[in-house]
Every structure is written in C-alpha cells, then in structure tokens.
Amino acid sequence: MKPVQAKRKQSQQGAALIVGLVFLLVLTMIGVSAIQTSTQEERMTGYILDSNASLQAAEAALREAESFVKNRTEATLIGAYYADPGTSPESSIPANWTTANARAVSTITFNAGAINLVKALPLYRIEKQPILPLQPGTPLTKEAFLLTAFSTGGSGNAPVVLQTSYRRDIPE
C-alpha cells in the first residue's frame, strides 16, 4: 500500500503572510493612536501646571499690591498708580502690561521653588476709585483702590489677570 499524500502546497499560496501583515498593520495603528493620546494628555497637563503657576504668581502680585497700598500715603504711591479711574491701559490685553505702566513684584511671597515656574515677574497696577460718603456732608474716612495683577506663567502662553478692590482708612 502506498501512503496517501495531500496536495496542500498549492492551495495555501501565502494566506498566512497576508493575515500576519494585516494583524501587524492593526497593531501599528493602535500603537500610533495611543502615542497621540498620550502626547495630547501631556500637553494638557503642562498647560494646567503653567496656568496654575501663573495664577499663583498673579495672586502673589495682588498680595504685594495690597501691602504696598496699606501703609503709604497718596504722595508715596509711586509707579503704576493711576489717580483717575479709567486712565490705566486695558488690562485684558497682555501687550499693555509693561514695566513702564505697571509695577513688577519685588518679592515673590509664594513657595520659592515656584519662581522658576514663571517666565517673568508678575506685574500689578493700582487705580484709585471714587468713593462717596455714607451721608452727604460727612467727611470721607475711607478710600478705595482697584488692584489689578498680571502674570504669564512659565511658557508665556497662560496669561492671568486678577482684580480686587481694596479699601483702607484715609491716612492722616
């Protein structure tokens, strides 16, 4: 008796190679998609860190502006002080913030390591605000200021503008 031989050689003709290549193509597409997602998440995390550093720097600038105004008379409020409301440059435009029209923070009051996270020292402006006496004819005992701070973060692409009102007794 002769052994029976099957003729499988001719019927396969490289089908396993094609299936393997398609499988590798699918795996490559999944890998590329995962890398793109990871890269996007990294960018978002970096922006959040940058925005947070900018926010903290602007907060520090507001605290310094409050301290600056607290113990000074109007005559000694120098640099970035606007006696007439509405005369300061538009605060929402980053290009309007220069050391010529705003005061740079001299000391950063938040964590010393965070100073490396901001590109430039934050700036602030002080504007005197009109205040009316509680009753007509009574002398004013308070004065009000609008304090505005600006910071850009580490990349310069995360600008933050913060404002607060500050009221104090009129110094004698």
Secondary structure, DSSP 8 states (H G I E B T S, - for coil): --------HHHHTTHHHHHHHHHHHHHHHHHHHHHHHHHHHHHHHHHHHHHHHHHHHHHHHHHHHHHHHHT--GGG--SSEESSTT-S--TT-GGG--TTTSEE-SS--S-GGGGGG-SS--EEEEEEE----SSTTS---EEEEEEEEEE-TTTS---EEEEEEEEEE---
